[in-house]
Amino acid sequence: MRVTPDPVIVLHIAGAGRSGSTLFGSLLGQLGDCFDVGELGYLWDRGLRQDGRCGCGVQVRTCPVWRRILQEVFGPDGPGEEEVERLARFHRATSRGRDVASLWLRGRLQEEPSEYRAILARLIRAAASVSGRRVVVDSTKPVAYGRLLDDLPGVQLRVIHLVRDPRAVAWSWLRRKAGTGADTMRTRPVLTTAAMWNLGNLAAMGSWAGEPGRYLLVRYEDLIQDPAHWLRAAAGLAGITDPDLPLIGESTVKMSPTHTVAGNVGRHHSGEIELRLDTEWSRALPPGKRVLVECATYPLRDRYGYGRTR
């Protein structure tokens, strides 16, 4: 008699970019049942095509963990260049703004090739198998990608909707952060950031907020102020009881290296790290740009508790 394997639980961190998902994913990756893969959807482009670094510091292709995962999915030689390029094109189709608009207009996404769905499902199962963890943490944020995860065989999706003050997000997108190659972090105009903040959060809320058993709304600021509470809440969403938290005191965490394939450059940091709220935006974001962001993100900003005077 054939035994059907238990489904892999995927903790998907959704929302807008620069909202702290890399940090939250890294924190969750310290829990015994969780394997943080970072922004898995960008494995093909940033991790393989651009020869990016794994969170552990070496190239993704030469990381012992990812080499085993890729071999389990593609065979002993891993994916070839043409296959990587094709898969990168498939992923780009899950992160375009027009596809999110299509989701709202038609109530569904365009059908992705069944080949891509099958490979992504096998990749997630291989990540769980090789790591020996039953929960995979994926911080690839576009909601269209999350909806794709929701339709994969052998996967049970749980969604963490991470929200950050849009003014802090706008300031983050204006700053240049050190990084090389695939880790280079782009800049973005504030109005574009505001539009993407609205779109990402509305789409995440509209897609999953009506399912409280598998949806958790977390404000980044609350996570920093009380990491123990929100780590336990996120663990509970994945069915992890009594997790061993990586906290030293109330605000310092002990971080082991992760095997993230893409994300913020902070994913390469390990050791003891103090969690502190970055409020530089309140002093450094130019007043004109601040007003633009505040006007462009109202009233959704107020819904999440980010008042104008702060």
C-alpha positions as CSV (number, residue, x, y, z in Angstrom):
1,M,0.0,0.0,0.0
2,R,1.4,3.4,-1.0
3,V,1.6,5.9,1.8
4,T,0.9,9.5,0.9
5,P,3.5,11.8,2.5
6,D,2.3,14.5,4.9
7,P,1.9,17.9,3.2
8,V,4.6,20.5,3.7
9,I,3.5,23.6,5.5
10,V,4.7,26.8,3.9
11,L,4.7,30.0,5.9
12,H,4.4,32.6,3.2
13,I,5.4,36.2,4.3
14,A,3.2,38.5,2.1
15,G,2.9,42.3,1.8
16,A,5.0,45.0,0.4
17,G,8.8,45.0,-0.2
18,R,11.1,46.5,2.5
19,S,8.7,45.6,5.3
20,G,11.2,43.5,7.3
21,S,10.3,40.1,5.8
22,T,14.0,39.0,5.6
23,L,14.4,39.6,9.3
24,F,11.2,37.9,10.2
25,G,12.0,34.9,8.0
26,S,15.5,34.6,9.5
27,L,14.0,34.7,13.0
28,L,11.5,32.0,12.1
29,G,14.3,30.0,10.5
30,Q,15.9,29.7,14.0
31,L,13.0,27.6,15.2
32,G,13.6,23.9,15.2
33,D,10.7,23.0,12.8
34,C,11.3,25.8,10.3
35,F,13.6,26.1,7.2
36,D,13.9,29.6,5.9
37,V,14.5,29.7,2.2
38,G,14.3,33.4,1.8
39,E,12.6,34.7,-1.4
40,L,12.4,31.3,-3.1
41,G,10.7,32.6,-6.2
42,Y,14.0,34.4,-7.1
43,L,16.1,31.3,-6.8
44,W,16.2,31.0,-10.6
45,D,17.2,34.5,-11.4
46,R,19.2,35.9,-8.4
47,G,20.3,32.6,-6.9
48,L,21.3,30.7,-10.1
49,R,21.4,33.0,-13.2
50,Q,23.3,35.8,-11.3
51,D,25.3,33.3,-9.2
52,G,24.1,34.8,-6.0
53,R,25.2,33.9,-2.5
54,C,23.3,31.7,-0.1
55,G,22.6,33.1,3.3
56,C,25.4,30.9,4.6
57,G,27.9,33.0,2.5
58,V,28.8,30.7,-0.4
59,Q,27.2,30.7,-3.9
60,V,23.8,29.0,-4.0
61,R,25.1,26.6,-6.6
62,T,28.0,25.4,-4.3
63,C,26.1,25.5,-1.0
64,P,26.0,21.8,0.2
65,V,22.3,22.2,1.3
66,W,21.1,23.7,-2.0
67,R,23.1,21.4,-4.1
68,R,21.3,18.5,-2.5
69,I,17.9,20.1,-2.9
70,L,18.5,20.9,-6.6
71,Q,19.8,17.4,-7.2
72,E,16.7,15.9,-5.6
73,V,14.5,17.9,-8.0
74,F,16.6,17.9,-11.2
75,G,19.0,15.0,-10.9
76,P,22.7,14.8,-10.2
77,D,23.7,17.7,-12.5
78,G,21.1,20.1,-11.2
79,P,19.2,22.4,-13.6
80,G,20.9,23.5,-16.8
81,E,21.2,27.1,-18.0
82,E,18.3,26.9,-20.4
83,E,16.1,25.4,-17.7
84,V,17.0,28.0,-15.2
85,E,16.2,30.8,-17.8
86,R,12.8,29.2,-18.5
87,L,12.0,28.9,-14.8
88,A,13.1,32.5,-14.2
89,R,10.6,33.6,-16.9
90,F,7.9,31.6,-15.3
91,H,8.5,33.3,-11.9
92,R,8.5,36.8,-13.5
93,A,4.9,36.1,-14.6
94,T,3.9,35.7,-10.9
95,S,5.2,39.1,-9.8
96,R,3.9,41.5,-12.4
97,G,1.6,44.3,-11.2
98,R,-0.8,43.6,-14.1
99,D,-1.3,40.0,-12.9
100,V,-2.3,41.3,-9.4
101,A,-4.7,43.6,-11.2
102,S,-6.0,40.7,-13.2
103,L,-6.6,38.8,-9.9
104,W,-8.9,41.5,-8.7
105,L,-10.7,42.0,-12.0
106,R,-11.3,38.3,-12.9
107,G,-11.1,36.7,-9.4
108,R,-8.3,34.5,-10.5
109,L,-4.7,34.5,-11.9
110,Q,-3.7,33.5,-15.4
111,E,-2.9,29.8,-15.5
112,E,0.8,29.2,-15.0
113,P,2.3,26.3,-16.9
114,S,1.7,23.0,-15.1
115,E,5.5,22.3,-15.4
116,Y,6.3,25.3,-13.2
117,R,3.7,24.3,-10.6
118,A,5.1,20.8,-10.5
119,I,8.7,21.9,-10.2
120,L,7.9,24.4,-7.5
121,A,6.0,21.8,-5.5
122,R,8.9,19.3,-5.8
123,L,11.4,22.1,-4.8
124,I,9.5,22.8,-1.6
125,R,9.1,19.2,-0.7
126,A,12.9,18.7,-1.4
127,A,13.7,21.7,0.8
128,A,11.7,20.2,3.7
129,S,13.2,16.7,3.1
130,V,16.9,17.8,2.9
131,S,16.6,20.2,5.8
132,G,14.7,17.7,8.0
133,R,12.1,20.5,8.8
134,R,8.4,20.2,8.3
135,V,7.8,24.0,7.7
136,V,9.3,26.0,4.9
137,V,9.4,29.8,5.3
138,D,9.1,31.7,2.0
139,S,9.3,35.5,2.0
140,T,8.6,35.9,-1.8
141,K,6.1,38.7,-1.3
142,P,4.0,39.2,-4.6
143,V,0.5,38.1,-3.9
144,A,0.3,36.4,-7.3
145,Y,3.2,34.1,-6.2
146,G,1.4,33.4,-2.9
147,R,-1.7,32.4,-4.8
148,L,0.4,30.1,-6.8
149,L,1.7,28.5,-3.6
150,D,-1.8,28.1,-2.5
151,D,-2.6,25.9,-5.4
152,L,0.4,23.5,-5.2
153,P,-0.1,19.8,-4.6
154,G,1.3,18.5,-1.3
155,V,1.6,22.1,0.2
156,Q,-0.5,23.7,3.0
157,L,-0.2,27.4,2.9
158,R,-0.2,29.7,6.0
159,V,0.1,33.4,5.4
160,I,1.9,36.0,7.5
161,H,0.8,39.4,6.3
162,L,3.7,41.7,7.4
163,V,2.9,45.5,7.3
164,R,5.3,48.3,8.0
165,D,4.8,52.1,8.2
166,P,4.8,53.3,4.5
167,R,7.0,56.2,5.4
168,A,9.7,53.9,6.7
169,V,9.2,51.7,3.6
170,A,9.6,54.8,1.3
171,W,12.8,55.9,3.1
172,S,14.2,52.4,2.8
173,W,13.6,52.4,-0.9
174,L,15.3,55.8,-1.2
175,R,18.5,54.6,0.5
176,R,21.3,52.8,-1.3
177,K,22.3,49.7,0.7
178,A,25.6,47.9,0.3
179,G,25.5,44.8,-1.8
180,T,27.1,43.1,-4.7
181,G,25.8,41.2,-7.7
182,A,22.4,39.6,-6.9
183,D,22.4,41.3,-3.5
184,T,22.3,44.8,-5.0
185,M,19.3,46.7,-3.6
186,R,17.6,49.1,-6.0
187,T,16.1,52.5,-5.2
188,R,12.5,53.6,-6.0
189,P,10.6,56.9,-6.2
190,V,8.3,57.5,-3.3
191,L,5.0,57.6,-5.3
192,T,5.9,54.2,-6.8
193,T,6.6,52.9,-3.4
194,A,3.3,54.2,-2.1
195,A,1.4,52.6,-4.9
196,M,3.2,49.2,-4.4
197,W,2.6,49.5,-0.6
198,N,-1.1,49.9,-1.2
199,L,-1.3,47.2,-3.9
200,G,0.7,44.6,-1.9
201,N,-1.2,45.1,1.3
202,L,-4.7,45.3,-0.2
203,A,-4.0,42.2,-2.3
204,A,-2.7,40.2,0.7
205,M,-5.6,41.3,2.9
206,G,-8.1,40.6,0.2
207,S,-6.7,37.2,-0.6
208,W,-6.4,35.7,2.9
209,A,-7.7,37.9,5.7
210,G,-11.1,36.1,5.6
211,E,-9.4,32.9,6.7
212,P,-8.2,33.5,10.3
213,G,-7.1,29.9,10.7
214,R,-4.3,30.4,8.2
215,Y,-3.7,34.2,8.2
216,L,-1.8,36.3,10.6
217,L,-1.5,40.1,10.4
218,V,1.8,41.4,12.0
219,R,3.0,45.0,12.1
220,Y,6.8,45.2,11.8
221,E,7.0,47.7,14.6
222,D,5.1,45.3,16.9
223,L,7.4,42.5,16.0
224,I,10.5,44.5,17.0
225,Q,8.9,45.7,20.3
226,D,7.7,42.2,21.3
227,P,9.5,39.5,19.2
228,A,8.6,36.7,21.6
229,H,4.9,37.2,21.2
230,W,4.9,37.4,17.5
231,L,7.3,34.5,17.0
232,R,5.0,32.4,19.1
233,A,2.0,33.6,17.1
234,A,3.6,32.8,13.8
235,A,4.8,29.4,15.0
236,G,1.3,28.6,16.2
237,L,0.0,29.4,12.8
238,A,2.2,26.7,11.4
239,G,1.1,24.2,14.1
240,I,4.4,24.5,16.1
241,T,3.7,24.4,19.9
242,D,6.0,25.6,22.6
243,P,8.8,26.8,20.2
244,D,12.3,27.3,21.4
245,L,12.8,31.0,20.7
246,P,16.3,32.4,19.7
247,L,16.0,35.2,22.2
248,I,18.6,36.4,24.7
249,G,16.7,38.7,26.9
250,E,13.8,40.7,25.5
251,S,15.4,42.2,22.3
252,T,18.5,40.4,21.5
253,V,18.5,37.3,19.2
254,K,21.1,34.7,18.5
255,M,21.1,34.0,14.8
256,S,22.6,31.0,13.1
257,P,23.4,31.2,9.4
258,T,20.5,30.6,7.1
259,H,20.2,29.0,3.7
260,T,18.3,31.8,2.0
261,V,18.6,32.1,-1.7
262,A,17.5,35.8,-2.1
263,G,16.4,38.7,0.0
264,N,17.7,41.7,1.9
265,V,21.5,41.8,2.4
266,G,20.8,41.5,6.2
267,R,20.2,37.8,5.6
268,H,24.0,37.2,5.7
269,H,24.2,38.5,9.3
270,S,24.5,36.0,12.1
271,G,25.6,35.9,15.8
272,E,24.0,38.1,18.5
273,I,21.8,40.8,17.0
274,E,19.9,43.5,18.9
275,L,16.5,44.2,17.5
276,R,15.9,47.9,17.3
277,L,13.3,49.9,15.5
278,D,14.8,52.0,12.7
279,T,13.2,55.5,13.0
280,E,15.7,57.3,10.8
281,W,12.9,58.0,8.3
282,S,11.2,60.4,10.8
283,R,14.2,62.7,10.7
284,A,15.6,62.0,7.2
285,L,12.6,61.6,4.9
286,P,12.2,65.0,3.2
287,P,9.0,66.8,4.2
288,G,7.6,67.0,0.7
289,K,8.2,63.3,0.0
290,R,6.7,62.4,3.4
291,V,3.5,64.3,2.6
292,L,3.3,62.6,-0.8
293,V,3.5,59.1,0.9
294,E,1.0,60.0,3.6
295,C,-1.5,61.3,1.1
296,A,-1.0,58.4,-1.3
297,T,-1.4,55.7,1.3
298,Y,-4.4,57.2,3.1
299,P,-6.8,55.7,4.3
300,L,-5.1,52.3,4.3
301,R,-2.2,53.6,6.4
302,D,-4.7,54.7,9.1
303,R,-6.3,51.2,9.0
304,Y,-3.0,49.7,10.2
305,G,-2.5,52.4,12.9
306,Y,0.0,54.6,11.2
307,G,-1.3,58.1,11.9
308,R,0.0,61.2,10.2
309,T,1.6,62.8,13.2
310,R,4.3,60.6,14.4
